[in-house]
Amino acid sequence: MSKRKICAVITARPSYSRVKTALQAIKNHPDLELQLVVAGSALLDRYGNTVDFIEKDGFTIDDKVFMVLEGENKTAMAKTTGLGVMELANVFYNLEPEAVLTIADRFETIATSIAAAYQNIPLIHLQGGEVTGNIDEKVRHANTKLADIHFVTSEDAKARVEKLGEDAAYVFNTGCPSIDIAAEVLKSEGLDFDPIAKYGGVGGHIDISEDYLVVMQHPVTTEYDAAKEDVLKTLRVIDGLGIPTFWFWPNVDAGADGTSNGIRSYRENNNPKNIHFFKNMEPLDFLKLLGQSKCLIGNSSVGIRECAFLGVPVVNIGTRQNRRLRGENVIDVSYNEDEIKGAIQEQLDAPKNTKSSVYGGGESGKKIADILATIELRYHKTITY
């Protein structure tokens, strides 16, 4: 019997960490064949060359799709997605997968869903059923309606996907594959590498033997005009605290040019000695760095997911993670410098670091591969009630 061909499309830095262990499990499964397509910002140096980490991890890339239009605004997002549909349609035509996997909620992921669904290729969606409140939520729910098989990360998300009319027999709470990596971190000896020596970056020298913070702040696509001022507020707070900080570059979204501009201008004008900036890291290294930090600041979903499992205190800023299921490790604040500073100080003095398995316990990748090897594939469905 021939192996079932599963084609996964990685379009950005966060998508890889969200699916890495599932890719490994699919690759190693005796009844499955992994086809891997890398696209979008995952191919670009300015966003950290995720493709290099994918190849270093031993994956064979079957095709690459360059589709990111310059501009980092709403129109560029729409056009990038359109290019993705056209290019990925050809990729799937040539690879002839038996199912296609799309990941989460980034704006360009719907290109994968459209290109597969319109060609009657069964679509697998990872991380449906969650809520946030910006364009990502629209894309996530649209992916859910185009998808045939759903791997969700919590019971809350599972219930929501079923309420959207999806067949409960095709909705599986497998947890999040990124938690598999976090589980490895808990078994490790802590931070066993020097981030600056290994990844370079720019900015002040950080002594990893001291207490340090991590910042990951992205633009909010529905509030992209405010991206520069939003990041400047966080920069002023972190600079003023003087605590050693590792800061990661934003994703490619509408407003990313504003966030990047804010970081560059602040660095040039203020030269903060306590902040070191990175584009990207291998998923395991990033979580090791995060696991030893005193607090994560920003608006990344890693604060909601992996940090809950690791017990890392989080200051979540703004609306980007609105309504997303979270553990007790998170303090939510608005883009107000006094609020941000106060919440960081509160987390440092009395951290809310209760560990939570709300997004899984560390075996997600294997569960996903086992289901994909046996489930009946289909590409037509009707809404259930």
Short mmCIF file of the C-alpha atoms (twelve columns), coordinates in Angstrom:
data_MODEL
# 
_entry.id   MODEL 
# 
loop_
_atom_site.group_PDB 
_atom_site.id 
_atom_site.type_symbol 
_atom_site.label_atom_id 
_atom_site.label_alt_id 
_atom_site.label_comp_id 
_atom_site.label_asym_id 
_atom_site.label_seq_id 
_atom_site.Cartn_x 
_atom_site.Cartn_y 
_atom_site.Cartn_z 
_atom_site.pdbx_PDB_model_num 
ATOM 1   C CA . MET A 1   0.000   0.000  0.000  1 
ATOM 2   C CA . SER A 2   1.356   3.421  -0.943 1 
ATOM 3   C CA . LYS A 3   1.908   6.049  1.696  1 
ATOM 4   C CA . ARG A 4   -0.665  8.791  2.117  1 
ATOM 5   C CA . LYS A 5   0.819   12.107 0.894  1 
ATOM 6   C CA . ILE A 6   0.277   15.025 3.305  1 
ATOM 7   C CA . CYS A 7   1.403   18.436 2.045  1 
ATOM 8   C CA . ALA A 8   2.100   21.076 4.717  1 
ATOM 9   C CA . VAL A 9   2.569   24.738 3.822  1 
ATOM 10  C CA . ILE A 10  4.755   26.910 6.081  1 
ATOM 11  C CA . THR A 11  4.251   30.604 5.366  1 
ATOM 12  C CA . ALA A 12  5.904   32.411 8.308  1 
ATOM 13  C CA . ARG A 13  8.183   32.150 11.335 1 
ATOM 14  C CA . PRO A 14  5.456   31.370 13.923 1 
ATOM 15  C CA . SER A 15  3.827   28.772 11.668 1 
ATOM 16  C CA . TYR A 16  6.902   26.556 11.798 1 
ATOM 17  C CA . SER A 17  7.072   26.386 15.588 1 
ATOM 18  C CA . ARG A 18  3.331   25.673 15.650 1 
ATOM 19  C CA . VAL A 19  3.658   22.609 13.417 1 
ATOM 20  C CA . LYS A 20  7.251   21.339 13.720 1 
ATOM 21  C CA . THR A 21  6.562   18.241 15.836 1 
ATOM 22  C CA . ALA A 22  3.594   17.303 13.648 1 
ATOM 23  C CA . LEU A 23  5.854   17.509 10.591 1 
ATOM 24  C CA . GLN A 24  8.387   15.248 12.309 1 
ATOM 25  C CA . ALA A 25  5.679   12.743 13.252 1 
ATOM 26  C CA . ILE A 26  4.235   12.726 9.715  1 
ATOM 27  C CA . LYS A 27  7.719   12.288 8.237  1 
ATOM 28  C CA . ASN A 28  8.464   9.347  10.556 1 
ATOM 29  C CA . HIS A 29  5.079   7.631  10.241 1 
ATOM 30  C CA . PRO A 30  5.256   4.386  8.215  1 
ATOM 31  C CA . ASP A 31  1.963   5.099  6.432  1 
ATOM 32  C CA . LEU A 32  2.490   8.781  5.620  1 
ATOM 33  C CA . GLU A 33  4.651   10.778 3.211  1 
ATOM 34  C CA . LEU A 34  5.412   14.393 4.082  1 
ATOM 35  C CA . GLN A 35  5.441   16.969 1.306  1 
ATOM 36  C CA . LEU A 36  6.717   20.325 2.527  1 
ATOM 37  C CA . VAL A 37  6.166   23.705 0.873  1 
ATOM 38  C CA . VAL A 38  7.808   26.830 2.295  1 
ATOM 39  C CA . ALA A 39  6.314   30.163 1.277  1 
ATOM 40  C CA . GLY A 40  5.830   33.797 2.186  1 
ATOM 41  C CA . SER A 41  7.957   35.497 4.805  1 
ATOM 42  C CA . ALA A 42  9.443   32.143 5.893  1 
ATOM 43  C CA . LEU A 43  11.741  32.515 2.852  1 
ATOM 44  C CA . LEU A 44  12.866  36.076 3.528  1 
ATOM 45  C CA . ASP A 45  16.038  37.158 5.312  1 
ATOM 46  C CA . ARG A 46  14.463  40.250 6.846  1 
ATOM 47  C CA . TYR A 47  12.105  37.995 8.807  1 
ATOM 48  C CA . GLY A 48  14.774  35.583 9.963  1 
ATOM 49  C CA . ASN A 49  15.125  33.013 7.152  1 
ATOM 50  C CA . THR A 50  12.920  30.374 8.778  1 
ATOM 51  C CA . VAL A 51  13.665  28.170 5.774  1 
ATOM 52  C CA . ASP A 52  17.244  27.747 7.037  1 
ATOM 53  C CA . PHE A 53  16.011  26.340 10.357 1 
ATOM 54  C CA . ILE A 54  13.602  24.009 8.549  1 
ATOM 55  C CA . GLU A 55  16.411  22.555 6.427  1 
ATOM 56  C CA . LYS A 56  18.741  22.354 9.418  1 
ATOM 57  C CA . ASP A 57  16.117  20.240 11.191 1 
ATOM 58  C CA . GLY A 58  16.428  17.673 8.416  1 
ATOM 59  C CA . PHE A 59  13.284  18.363 6.392  1 
ATOM 60  C CA . THR A 60  13.283  18.127 2.596  1 
ATOM 61  C CA . ILE A 61  11.520  21.066 0.960  1 
ATOM 62  C CA . ASP A 62  9.472   20.047 -2.061 1 
ATOM 63  C CA . ASP A 63  8.764   23.566 -3.304 1 
ATOM 64  C CA . LYS A 64  9.242   27.232 -2.432 1 
ATOM 65  C CA . VAL A 65  6.711   29.975 -3.132 1 
ATOM 66  C CA . PHE A 66  7.832   33.610 -3.175 1 
ATOM 67  C CA . MET A 67  4.669   35.638 -2.717 1 
ATOM 68  C CA . VAL A 68  5.244   38.545 -0.290 1 
ATOM 69  C CA . LEU A 69  4.547   41.959 -1.791 1 
ATOM 70  C CA . GLU A 70  6.444   44.896 -0.290 1 
ATOM 71  C CA . GLY A 71  4.430   47.481 1.577  1 
ATOM 72  C CA . GLU A 72  3.361   45.862 4.838  1 
ATOM 73  C CA . ASN A 73  -0.060  47.488 4.581  1 
ATOM 74  C CA . LYS A 74  -3.621  46.270 4.034  1 
ATOM 75  C CA . THR A 75  -3.397  46.312 0.231  1 
ATOM 76  C CA . ALA A 76  -0.090  44.419 0.228  1 
ATOM 77  C CA . MET A 77  -1.642  41.783 2.518  1 
ATOM 78  C CA . ALA A 78  -4.528  41.255 0.095  1 
ATOM 79  C CA . LYS A 79  -2.246  41.069 -2.954 1 
ATOM 80  C CA . THR A 80  0.197   38.717 -1.200 1 
ATOM 81  C CA . THR A 81  -2.696  36.384 -0.461 1 
ATOM 82  C CA . GLY A 82  -3.835  36.532 -4.093 1 
ATOM 83  C CA . LEU A 83  -0.347  35.672 -5.336 1 
ATOM 84  C CA . GLY A 84  -0.290  32.803 -2.866 1 
ATOM 85  C CA . VAL A 85  -3.514  31.340 -4.260 1 
ATOM 86  C CA . MET A 86  -2.159  31.390 -7.822 1 
ATOM 87  C CA . GLU A 87  1.254   29.942 -6.968 1 
ATOM 88  C CA . LEU A 88  0.050   27.317 -4.485 1 
ATOM 89  C CA . ALA A 89  -2.619  26.119 -6.924 1 
ATOM 90  C CA . ASN A 90  0.195   25.148 -9.326 1 
ATOM 91  C CA . VAL A 91  2.249   23.573 -6.527 1 
ATOM 92  C CA . PHE A 92  -0.634  21.328 -5.458 1 
ATOM 93  C CA . TYR A 93  -1.386  20.458 -9.091 1 
ATOM 94  C CA . ASN A 94  2.193   19.257 -9.530 1 
ATOM 95  C CA . LEU A 95  2.690   17.522 -6.165 1 
ATOM 96  C CA . GLU A 96  -0.713  15.784 -6.196 1 
ATOM 97  C CA . PRO A 97  -1.076  15.540 -2.398 1 
ATOM 98  C CA . GLU A 98  -3.889  13.504 -0.870 1 
ATOM 99  C CA . ALA A 99  -4.413  16.183 1.771  1 
ATOM 100 C CA . VAL A 100 -3.082  19.681 2.491  1 
ATOM 101 C CA . LEU A 101 -2.322  21.136 5.927  1 
ATOM 102 C CA . THR A 102 -2.792  24.851 6.663  1 
ATOM 103 C CA . ILE A 103 -1.772  26.396 9.958  1 
ATOM 104 C CA . ALA A 104 -3.647  28.722 12.269 1 
ATOM 105 C CA . ASP A 105 -4.708  32.220 11.303 1 
ATOM 106 C CA . ARG A 106 -2.090  34.367 9.617  1 
ATOM 107 C CA . PHE A 107 -3.572  36.415 6.777  1 
ATOM 108 C CA . GLU A 108 -1.799  34.492 3.996  1 
ATOM 109 C CA . THR A 109 -2.815  31.026 5.261  1 
ATOM 110 C CA . ILE A 110 -6.184  31.356 3.555  1 
ATOM 111 C CA . ALA A 111 -4.315  31.168 0.225  1 
ATOM 112 C CA . THR A 112 -3.367  27.587 1.097  1 
ATOM 113 C CA . SER A 113 -6.980  26.794 1.989  1 
ATOM 114 C CA . ILE A 114 -8.461  28.251 -1.204 1 
ATOM 115 C CA . ALA A 115 -5.877  26.633 -3.490 1 
ATOM 116 C CA . ALA A 116 -6.549  23.204 -1.939 1 
ATOM 117 C CA . ALA A 117 -10.319 23.387 -1.473 1 
ATOM 118 C CA . TYR A 118 -10.986 24.634 -5.008 1 
ATOM 119 C CA . GLN A 119 -9.082  21.616 -6.373 1 
ATOM 120 C CA . ASN A 120 -11.039 19.098 -4.279 1 
ATOM 121 C CA . ILE A 121 -8.022  18.312 -2.095 1 
ATOM 122 C CA . PRO A 122 -9.005  17.483 1.508  1 
ATOM 123 C CA . LEU A 123 -7.905  20.348 3.746  1 
ATOM 124 C CA . ILE A 124 -6.536  19.934 7.262  1 
ATOM 125 C CA . HIS A 125 -6.644  22.969 9.548  1 
ATOM 126 C CA . LEU A 126 -4.543  23.341 12.672 1 
ATOM 127 C CA . GLN A 127 -5.618  25.671 15.517 1 
ATOM 128 C CA . GLY A 128 -9.153  26.508 14.461 1 
ATOM 129 C CA . GLY A 129 -11.870 27.640 16.827 1 
ATOM 130 C CA . GLU A 130 -9.853  30.247 18.725 1 
ATOM 131 C CA . VAL A 131 -10.740 33.925 19.073 1 
ATOM 132 C CA . THR A 132 -8.658  37.091 19.043 1 
ATOM 133 C CA . GLY A 133 -10.673 39.914 17.535 1 
ATOM 134 C CA . ASN A 134 -8.638  41.174 14.541 1 
ATOM 135 C CA . ILE A 135 -8.261  40.053 10.906 1 
ATOM 136 C CA . ASP A 136 -6.637  36.823 12.105 1 
ATOM 137 C CA . GLU A 137 -9.948  35.716 13.592 1 
ATOM 138 C CA . LYS A 138 -11.773 36.181 10.273 1 
ATOM 139 C CA . VAL A 139 -9.075  34.204 8.465  1 
ATOM 140 C CA . ARG A 140 -9.075  31.453 11.102 1 
ATOM 141 C CA . HIS A 141 -12.836 30.924 10.892 1 
ATOM 142 C CA . ALA A 142 -12.744 31.095 7.082  1 
ATOM 143 C CA . ASN A 143 -10.047 28.395 7.114  1 
ATOM 144 C CA . THR A 144 -12.298 26.325 9.377  1 
ATOM 145 C CA . LYS A 145 -15.182 26.498 6.917  1 
ATOM 146 C CA . LEU A 146 -12.937 25.541 3.999  1 
ATOM 147 C CA . ALA A 147 -11.307 22.694 5.940  1 
ATOM 148 C CA . ASP A 148 -12.390 19.054 6.197  1 
ATOM 149 C CA . ILE A 149 -10.285 17.875 9.156  1 
ATOM 150 C CA . HIS A 150 -9.747  20.018 12.258 1 
ATOM 151 C CA . PHE A 151 -6.966  19.694 14.815 1 
ATOM 152 C CA . VAL A 152 -7.789  22.122 17.610 1 
ATOM 153 C CA . THR A 153 -5.800  22.940 20.719 1 
ATOM 154 C CA . SER A 154 -8.406  23.073 23.502 1 
ATOM 155 C CA . GLU A 155 -11.888 21.906 24.442 1 
ATOM 156 C CA . ASP A 156 -13.050 25.516 24.167 1 
ATOM 157 C CA . ALA A 157 -11.864 25.664 20.545 1 
ATOM 158 C CA . LYS A 158 -13.364 22.254 19.770 1 
ATOM 159 C CA . ALA A 159 -16.783 23.380 20.953 1 
ATOM 160 C CA . ARG A 160 -16.557 26.539 18.859 1 
ATOM 161 C CA . VAL A 161 -15.609 24.665 15.662 1 
ATOM 162 C CA . GLU A 162 -18.557 22.331 16.173 1 
ATOM 163 C CA . LYS A 163 -20.844 25.357 16.715 1 
ATOM 164 C CA . LEU A 164 -19.653 26.623 13.327 1 
ATOM 165 C CA . GLY A 165 -21.381 23.557 11.866 1 
ATOM 166 C CA . GLU A 166 -18.383 21.233 11.475 1 
ATOM 167 C CA . ASP A 167 -18.826 17.468 11.831 1 
ATOM 168 C CA . ALA A 168 -17.756 16.473 15.355 1 
ATOM 169 C CA . ALA A 169 -16.305 13.217 13.954 1 
ATOM 170 C CA . TYR A 170 -13.704 15.326 12.115 1 
ATOM 171 C CA . VAL A 171 -12.818 17.703 14.966 1 
ATOM 172 C CA . PHE A 172 -9.972  16.529 17.237 1 
ATOM 173 C CA . ASN A 173 -8.532  18.196 20.321 1 
ATOM 174 C CA . THR A 174 -4.889  17.202 19.890 1 
ATOM 175 C CA . GLY A 175 -3.398  20.145 21.764 1 
ATOM 176 C CA . CYS A 176 -0.868  22.461 20.127 1 
ATOM 177 C CA . PRO A 177 2.323   20.980 18.603 1 
ATOM 178 C CA . SER A 178 4.305   23.934 19.962 1 
ATOM 179 C CA . ILE A 179 3.601   22.587 23.464 1 
ATOM 180 C CA . ASP A 180 5.533   19.438 22.455 1 
ATOM 181 C CA . ILE A 181 8.618   21.646 22.123 1 
ATOM 182 C CA . ALA A 182 7.841   23.375 25.412 1 
ATOM 183 C CA . ALA A 183 7.695   19.958 27.069 1 
ATOM 184 C CA . GLU A 184 11.240  19.311 25.821 1 
ATOM 185 C CA . VAL A 185 12.325  22.584 27.406 1 
ATOM 186 C CA . LEU A 186 11.025  21.523 30.813 1 
ATOM 187 C CA . LYS A 187 13.221  18.416 30.592 1 
ATOM 188 C CA . SER A 188 16.321  20.388 29.571 1 
ATOM 189 C CA . GLU A 189 19.094  21.862 31.709 1 
ATOM 190 C CA . GLY A 190 18.011  25.439 31.087 1 
ATOM 191 C CA . LEU A 191 19.728  27.862 28.738 1 
ATOM 192 C CA . ASP A 192 22.648  25.886 27.298 1 
ATOM 193 C CA . PHE A 193 23.786  28.377 24.626 1 
ATOM 194 C CA . ASP A 194 24.753  32.040 24.334 1 
ATOM 195 C CA . PRO A 195 21.998  33.700 22.240 1 
ATOM 196 C CA . ILE A 196 24.210  36.527 20.971 1 
ATOM 197 C CA . ALA A 197 27.130  34.253 20.098 1 
ATOM 198 C CA . LYS A 198 24.813  31.855 18.237 1 
ATOM 199 C CA . TYR A 199 22.384  34.250 16.548 1 
ATOM 200 C CA . GLY A 200 24.159  37.598 16.377 1 
ATOM 201 C CA . GLY A 201 21.541  40.310 16.304 1 
ATOM 202 C CA . VAL A 202 22.189  43.946 17.169 1 
ATOM 203 C CA . GLY A 203 22.209  46.068 20.310 1 
ATOM 204 C CA . GLY A 204 23.590  45.942 23.817 1 
ATOM 205 C CA . HIS A 205 25.450  42.969 25.233 1 
ATOM 206 C CA . ILE A 206 23.228  40.878 27.516 1 
ATOM 207 C CA . ASP A 207 24.731  38.774 30.291 1 
ATOM 208 C CA . ILE A 208 22.543  35.659 30.368 1 
ATOM 209 C CA . SER A 209 23.647  34.904 33.915 1 
ATOM 210 C CA . GLU A 210 21.583  37.924 35.026 1 
ATOM 211 C CA . ASP A 211 17.793  38.190 35.181 1 
ATOM 212 C CA . TYR A 212 16.415  39.204 31.782 1 
ATOM 213 C CA . LEU A 213 13.169  39.990 29.962 1 
ATOM 214 C CA . VAL A 214 11.926  38.982 26.491 1 
ATOM 215 C CA . VAL A 215 9.824   41.238 24.253 1 
ATOM 216 C CA . MET A 216 7.855   40.159 21.182 1 
ATOM 217 C CA . GLN A 217 5.473   42.830 19.921 1 
ATOM 218 C CA . HIS A 218 3.656   42.679 16.581 1 
ATOM 219 C CA . PRO A 219 1.421   45.240 14.862 1 
ATOM 220 C CA . VAL A 220 -2.334  44.725 15.112 1 
ATOM 221 C CA . THR A 221 -3.689  44.551 11.562 1 
ATOM 222 C CA . THR A 222 -6.906  46.404 12.457 1 
ATOM 223 C CA . GLU A 223 -4.896  49.110 14.276 1 
ATOM 224 C CA . TYR A 224 -1.884  49.263 11.947 1 
ATOM 225 C CA . ASP A 225 -1.723  53.071 11.861 1 
ATOM 226 C CA . ALA A 226 -0.772  53.065 15.548 1 
ATOM 227 C CA . ALA A 227 1.992   50.448 15.218 1 
ATOM 228 C CA . LYS A 228 4.944   52.835 15.471 1 
ATOM 229 C CA . GLU A 229 3.664   54.738 18.483 1 
ATOM 230 C CA . ASP A 230 2.606   51.494 20.191 1 
ATOM 231 C CA . VAL A 231 6.079   49.990 19.963 1 
ATOM 232 C CA . LEU A 232 7.726   53.245 21.029 1 
ATOM 233 C CA . LYS A 233 5.740   53.162 24.270 1 
ATOM 234 C CA . THR A 234 7.023   49.681 25.053 1 
ATOM 235 C CA . LEU A 235 10.572  50.659 24.086 1 
ATOM 236 C CA . ARG A 236 10.530  53.637 26.440 1 
ATOM 237 C CA . VAL A 237 9.338   51.458 29.315 1 
ATOM 238 C CA . ILE A 238 11.921  48.716 28.734 1 
ATOM 239 C CA . ASP A 239 14.744  51.211 28.254 1 
ATOM 240 C CA . GLY A 240 13.718  53.047 31.413 1 
ATOM 241 C CA . LEU A 241 13.656  49.870 33.504 1 
ATOM 242 C CA . GLY A 242 17.262  49.117 32.527 1 
ATOM 243 C CA . ILE A 243 16.707  45.343 32.846 1 
ATOM 244 C CA . PRO A 244 18.604  43.215 30.264 1 
ATOM 245 C CA . THR A 245 16.136  42.409 27.458 1 
ATOM 246 C CA . PHE A 246 16.044  40.220 24.345 1 
ATOM 247 C CA . TRP A 247 13.715  41.791 21.757 1 
ATOM 248 C CA . PHE A 248 12.401  39.962 18.658 1 
ATOM 249 C CA . TRP A 249 11.515  41.538 15.308 1 
ATOM 250 C CA . PRO A 250 7.801   41.627 14.277 1 
ATOM 251 C CA . ASN A 251 5.979   39.396 11.804 1 
ATOM 252 C CA . VAL A 252 5.131   40.555 8.275  1 
ATOM 253 C CA . ASP A 253 1.687   42.103 8.825  1 
ATOM 254 C CA . ALA A 254 0.028   45.402 8.001  1 
ATOM 255 C CA . GLY A 255 1.801   47.855 10.286 1 
ATOM 256 C CA . ALA A 256 5.060   45.883 10.468 1 
ATOM 257 C CA . ASP A 257 6.865   48.738 8.733  1 
ATOM 258 C CA . GLY A 258 5.650   51.055 11.507 1 
ATOM 259 C CA . THR A 259 6.820   48.661 14.226 1 
ATOM 260 C CA . SER A 260 10.177  48.180 12.500 1 
ATOM 261 C CA . ASN A 261 10.519  51.930 11.946 1 
ATOM 262 C CA . GLY A 262 9.844   52.585 15.600 1 
ATOM 263 C CA . ILE A 263 12.512  50.097 16.679 1 
ATOM 264 C CA . ARG A 264 15.109  51.464 14.251 1 
ATOM 265 C CA . SER A 265 14.499  55.120 15.089 1 
ATOM 266 C CA . TYR A 266 14.576  54.454 18.834 1 
ATOM 267 C CA . ARG A 267 17.829  52.522 18.532 1 
ATOM 268 C CA . GLU A 268 19.438  55.300 16.471 1 
ATOM 269 C CA . ASN A 269 18.272  58.109 18.742 1 
ATOM 270 C CA . ASN A 270 18.624  56.456 22.156 1 
ATOM 271 C CA . ASN A 271 21.025  53.516 21.760 1 
ATOM 272 C CA . PRO A 272 19.531  51.492 24.648 1 
ATOM 273 C CA . LYS A 273 22.335  49.516 26.289 1 
ATOM 274 C CA . ASN A 274 20.038  46.955 27.929 1 
ATOM 275 C CA . ILE A 275 18.248  45.723 24.763 1 
ATOM 276 C CA . HIS A 276 19.499  43.236 22.166 1 
ATOM 277 C CA . PHE A 277 17.413  42.670 19.016 1 
ATOM 278 C CA . PHE A 278 16.989  39.401 17.051 1 
ATOM 279 C CA . LYS A 279 15.203  38.455 13.849 1 
ATOM 280 C CA . ASN A 280 14.622  34.798 14.653 1 
ATOM 281 C CA . MET A 281 15.742  31.672 16.536 1 
ATOM 282 C CA . GLU A 282 15.231  27.951 16.241 1 
ATOM 283 C CA . PRO A 283 11.966  27.058 18.012 1 
ATOM 284 C CA . LEU A 284 13.636  24.997 20.754 1 
ATOM 285 C CA . ASP A 285 16.274  27.667 21.446 1 
ATOM 286 C CA . PHE A 286 13.623  30.381 21.558 1 
ATOM 287 C CA . LEU A 287 11.596  28.494 24.139 1 
ATOM 288 C CA . LYS A 288 14.710  27.746 26.183 1 
ATOM 289 C CA . LEU A 289 15.468  31.481 26.211 1 
ATOM 290 C CA . LEU A 290 11.868  32.244 27.119 1 
ATOM 291 C CA . GLY A 291 11.760  29.568 29.815 1 
ATOM 292 C CA . GLN A 292 14.629  31.155 31.728 1 
ATOM 293 C CA . SER A 293 13.324  34.715 31.428 1 
ATOM 294 C CA . LYS A 294 11.659  36.658 34.225 1 
ATOM 295 C CA . CYS A 295 8.791   37.853 32.018 1 
ATOM 296 C CA . LEU A 296 7.576   38.063 28.398 1 
ATOM 297 C CA . ILE A 297 6.217   41.444 27.311 1 
ATOM 298 C CA . GLY A 298 4.270   42.187 24.123 1 
ATOM 299 C CA . ASN A 299 1.310   40.699 22.303 1 
ATOM 300 C CA . SER A 300 2.489   37.381 20.864 1 
ATOM 301 C CA . SER A 301 0.390   34.234 21.178 1 
ATOM 302 C CA . VAL A 302 3.489   32.524 22.597 1 
ATOM 303 C CA . GLY A 303 2.621   34.335 25.825 1 
ATOM 304 C CA . ILE A 304 -0.793  32.725 25.832 1 
ATOM 305 C CA . ARG A 305 0.264   29.221 24.745 1 
ATOM 306 C CA . GLU A 306 3.829   28.151 25.498 1 
ATOM 307 C CA . CYS A 307 4.339   30.545 28.411 1 
ATOM 308 C CA . ALA A 308 1.293   29.108 30.167 1 
ATOM 309 C CA . PHE A 309 2.776   25.608 29.891 1 
ATOM 310 C CA . LEU A 310 6.250   26.792 30.943 1 
ATOM 311 C CA . GLY A 311 4.941   28.966 33.762 1 
ATOM 312 C CA . VAL A 312 6.559   32.133 32.403 1 
ATOM 313 C CA . PRO A 313 4.959   35.399 33.606 1 
ATOM 314 C CA . VAL A 314 3.499   37.516 30.788 1 
ATOM 315 C CA . VAL A 315 2.473   41.146 30.329 1 
ATOM 316 C CA . ASN A 316 0.095   41.101 27.358 1 
ATOM 317 C CA . ILE A 317 -0.340  44.514 25.727 1 
ATOM 318 C CA . GLY A 318 -3.355  45.650 23.729 1 
ATOM 319 C CA . THR A 319 -6.067  43.833 21.797 1 
ATOM 320 C CA . ARG A 320 -4.164  41.324 19.649 1 
ATOM 321 C CA . GLN A 321 -4.952  38.370 21.947 1 
ATOM 322 C CA . ASN A 322 -8.453  39.500 22.955 1 
ATOM 323 C CA . ARG A 323 -10.653 36.687 24.351 1 
ATOM 324 C CA . ARG A 324 -8.043  33.990 23.679 1 
ATOM 325 C CA . LEU A 325 -8.132  31.259 26.310 1 
ATOM 326 C CA . ARG A 326 -5.281  31.848 28.772 1 
ATOM 327 C CA . GLY A 327 -3.696  30.647 31.979 1 
ATOM 328 C CA . GLU A 328 -3.153  32.586 35.186 1 
ATOM 329 C CA . ASN A 329 0.349   33.690 34.136 1 
ATOM 330 C CA . VAL A 330 -0.936  36.683 32.113 1 
ATOM 331 C CA . ILE A 331 -1.572  40.297 33.111 1 
ATOM 332 C CA . ASP A 332 -3.435  42.281 30.416 1 
ATOM 333 C CA . VAL A 333 -2.752  46.000 29.918 1 
ATOM 334 C CA . SER A 334 -3.468  48.706 27.358 1 
ATOM 335 C CA . TYR A 335 -0.883  50.745 25.421 1 
ATOM 336 C CA . ASN A 336 -0.238  52.967 28.413 1 
ATOM 337 C CA . GLU A 337 3.338   53.317 29.629 1 
ATOM 338 C CA . ASP A 338 2.422   53.475 33.312 1 
ATOM 339 C CA . GLU A 339 0.249   50.354 32.994 1 
ATOM 340 C CA . ILE A 340 2.953   48.436 31.139 1 
ATOM 341 C CA . LYS A 341 5.633   49.403 33.659 1 
ATOM 342 C CA . GLY A 342 3.387   48.612 36.615 1 
ATOM 343 C CA . ALA A 343 2.441   45.188 35.245 1 
ATOM 344 C CA . ILE A 344 6.079   44.274 34.556 1 
ATOM 345 C CA . GLN A 345 7.009   45.276 38.085 1 
ATOM 346 C CA . GLU A 346 4.091   43.246 39.457 1 
ATOM 347 C CA . GLN A 347 5.226   40.165 37.520 1 
ATOM 348 C CA . LEU A 348 8.791   40.610 38.757 1 
ATOM 349 C CA . ASP A 349 7.709   41.081 42.378 1 
ATOM 350 C CA . ALA A 350 4.952   38.437 42.512 1 
ATOM 351 C CA . PRO A 351 4.883   36.506 39.226 1 
ATOM 352 C CA . LYS A 352 1.639   34.895 38.117 1 
ATOM 353 C CA . ASN A 353 3.465   31.802 36.910 1 
ATOM 354 C CA . THR A 354 0.986   29.001 37.554 1 
ATOM 355 C CA . LYS A 355 1.618   26.348 34.911 1 
ATOM 356 C CA . SER A 356 -1.288  25.291 32.726 1 
ATOM 357 C CA . SER A 357 -1.904  22.525 30.178 1 
ATOM 358 C CA . VAL A 358 -4.853  24.317 28.598 1 
ATOM 359 C CA . TYR A 359 -3.175  23.992 25.152 1 
ATOM 360 C CA . GLY A 360 -2.036  20.402 25.521 1 
ATOM 361 C CA . GLY A 361 0.425   18.219 27.367 1 
ATOM 362 C CA . GLY A 362 3.196   17.569 24.869 1 
ATOM 363 C CA . GLU A 363 2.123   14.738 22.529 1 
ATOM 364 C CA . SER A 364 0.257   16.684 19.859 1 
ATOM 365 C CA . GLY A 365 2.449   15.884 16.838 1 
ATOM 366 C CA . LYS A 366 2.132   12.120 17.244 1 
ATOM 367 C CA . LYS A 367 -1.637  12.347 17.765 1 
ATOM 368 C CA . ILE A 368 -2.015  14.343 14.541 1 
ATOM 369 C CA . ALA A 369 0.068   11.920 12.474 1 
ATOM 370 C CA . ASP A 370 -1.777  8.864  13.812 1 
ATOM 371 C CA . ILE A 371 -5.154  10.373 12.930 1 
ATOM 372 C CA . LEU A 372 -4.010  11.404 9.447  1 
ATOM 373 C CA . ALA A 373 -2.820  7.870  8.740  1 
ATOM 374 C CA . THR A 374 -6.227  6.322  9.349  1 
ATOM 375 C CA . ILE A 375 -9.028  8.858  8.933  1 
ATOM 376 C CA . GLU A 376 -11.234 8.663  5.858  1 
ATOM 377 C CA . LEU A 377 -10.304 11.624 3.662  1 
ATOM 378 C CA . ARG A 378 -13.066 13.685 2.103  1 
ATOM 379 C CA . TYR A 379 -13.402 17.042 0.426  1 
ATOM 380 C CA . HIS A 380 -17.161 17.563 0.498  1 
ATOM 381 C CA . LYS A 381 -19.201 18.237 3.604  1 
ATOM 382 C CA . THR A 382 -22.501 19.659 4.732  1 
ATOM 383 C CA . ILE A 383 -23.158 21.847 7.744  1 
ATOM 384 C CA . THR A 384 -24.303 19.916 10.810 1 
ATOM 385 C CA . TYR A 385 -26.726 21.292 13.396 1 
# 
